[in-house]
Amino acid sequence: MEQSNKISALAITLNEAEHLEQFIKSLWFVDEIIIVDSFSEDDTVAIASKFDKVTVVQREFDNFSDQKNFAISQASSEWLVFFDPDEEISREMGEEILATLQDPKAMAYAVKRELYFMGKRIKYSGFQTDWVIRLFHKEHGRYNGNLVHETLMVSGTTAKLKTRLPHHTYKSFDDYTAKLHRYSALQARMMYEKRKRPNLFHFLFRPLYRFWHQYLLRLGILDGKEGFILAYINAFSVFKRYVNLWLLYRKIQ
């Protein structure tokens, strides 16, 4: 298939050596790969540097939106794909992206992710409608400024691709909980900047609500023990968010 639009692939990394080689190989359909690395301590940079079409830029991590917007600024192509290294880009996904860009009808395209946790496909637990934009035009997409759980804001129409995107977010239990704790710290910073103060309600009821919402209302109970574990650690991350927020206020006293 003759390619009419050049494509840049973007990724941000921190200690992604486990996934990175296969991730780069799965991007066979792009013209360049830009990796913005937050000074990884494993072999991430060494692995990425083995590939001719990969450019590695190291940048101190401040937050997810700024890191991703910086990556966008480094791309030379009009069309961008922005996958996470722990997402599985199938041959079908690459072919659909190439076919779509033969005659694009939108400025951005979303894909539906399928979460795998502890080796199991999670079908419920709030992930039933996990659509994320992974293909977009460089001039029409910027991340919204959130420190974490950032969203790509698109000026123009958005459409959906058909191919599903497996998401293997789980390396180990300690790695997964450490990731959630980092997210909690960033969320606390966002709340602190908005001058929100924690109280007893936040410490007691917000984590409890998160657990029951994810486990019962979003049907995590149907995901078995993995659904229970997911709901529990996500509830604890909510508790940790308010602890971090409380500690931020303690520092200025």
Secondary structure, DSSP 4 states (H G I P E B T S, - for coil): ----S-EEEEEEESS-HHHHHHHHHTTTT-SEEEEEE---SSSHHHHHTTSTTEEEEE-----HHHHHHHHHHH--SSEEEE--TTB---HHHHHHHHHHTTS--SSEEEEEEEEEETTEEE--TT-TT-EEEEEEEGGGEEE---SSS--EEESS-EEE-SS-EEEE--S-HHHHHHHHHHHHHHHHHHHHHTT----HHHHHHHHHHHHHIIIIIT-GGGGHHHHHHHHHHHHHHHHHHHHHHHHHHHHT-
